[in-house]
Amino acid sequence: MCSEASSSPWPIVGQGAAALAASMGIGRFVYTPMLPLMQAQTSLSPQWGSALATANYVGYLAGASAGILVPALVRSAVALRTSLIVLVATLALMPVTQNDAVWAVLRLTAGATSALVFVIAVSAVHRHLRDHGSHLTGWAFGGIGTGIALSGILVLLLRSVATWRAAWWASAALALVLAAGAWALQPDPEPEGAAGVGRAGPGTDTWFWALFAGYTLEGVGYIIAGTFLVAAMDQNASGSTGSGAWVLVGLAALPSCALWARLGKRWPASALLPVALVIQALGIALPAVSGGIGPAVVSALLFGATFVGVTSMALGIGAHLRFPRAVALLTTGYGAGQIAGPLVVTPLLSHGYQQPLLVGAAAVLAAALASAALRFRFPRRPDRVAEISR
């Protein structure tokens, strides 16, 4: 049997990308371009729209926590495939009812299954590609951007010729195709960190918790943008501006991890992470201070070019520190931040989306400050993006 180092890594890249596209790009983020469509065609209020988003994030936290409490789930192909099936079912069932409570249950379930697929897929990708160039891991993470772009195009095409129900069913069909592409992905057969040689050294707990704090704050800020960016752009410009910009978010996200990995050959990941967060904060704040198509396009490109890259770098640094169950722990903190984000800004929604976006930008700036602590006394062994996936 050929070793992972000698066999072609591209099937793993494709399967991981398909899993992330189905679980994150569609399972989670199709709701962003769908929100204004549902508000226009159903009785969904901005407050209930935020509540449904929060339900999804509560589910996401539960799914990530399950990966910590039951580590065997992260190494289970059955858990991966079952989660993909349930995720597709939740999308297909959204148009069957207009009951807010049922919608909340479906979005909560979608959040839990998407988190499980994410943790399993990321652990598998890091494990199977650790002996290959980190740009391959970046392309696998690019599946998130692919899913976002596909779901955005889908909603953009259907919003003028079909109902919100047709858009959900089409999204479920697209997720099903991607789930089929991810079906053969084999989870990491070893407990996280088992393949490494011990821990990175004394004191790494301090660096990990600085990373954890920054990544949790990133969850707060990025999810505010991820939930309300399209609605805010539609409010400030023409009705299709937000959906079109969301497609740009996905297209910018697709190559972003590979590009950040290439930058990592010259600068350490601990230096690039705060920079990416500052750029992301600018992208989130821009639609809040300036309307029109131009700012919307720039905002979409800045946000898309950073948020998946931030995830890839943060999880990669966690893996480099060899902190036990780093991926699941960081994903749990991220999930907790995503629950807090919509709750914090819900009272501001009656005044529009500008103030919530500014709150989101402030949270991401705080994440940049927390992550900047990684630059002080960080382990001197290679912490470059090109090395952390090994």
Secondary structure, DSSP 4 states (H G I P E B T S, - for coil): ---TTTS-SHHHHHHHHHHHIIIIIITTTTHHHHHHHHHHHS---HHHHHHHHHHHHHHHHHHHHHHHH-GGGGG-HHHHHHHHHHHHHHHHHGGG---HHHHHHHHHHHHHHHHHHHHHHHHHHHHHTTTS-HHHHHHHHHHHHHHHHHHHHHHHHHTTTS-HHHHHHHHHHHHHHHHHHHTTPPPPSS-TTTTSSS-S-TTHHHHHHHHHHHHHHHHHHHHHHHHHHHHHHHHHS-TTHHHHHHHHHHHHHTTHHHHHHHHTTTSBHHHHHHHHHHHHHHHHHHHHH--SHHHHHHHHHHHHHHHHHHHHHHHHHHHHHT-TTHHHHHHHHHHHHHHHHHHHHGGGGGG-SHHHHHHHHHHHHHHHHHHHGGGSS--SS--BHHHHT-
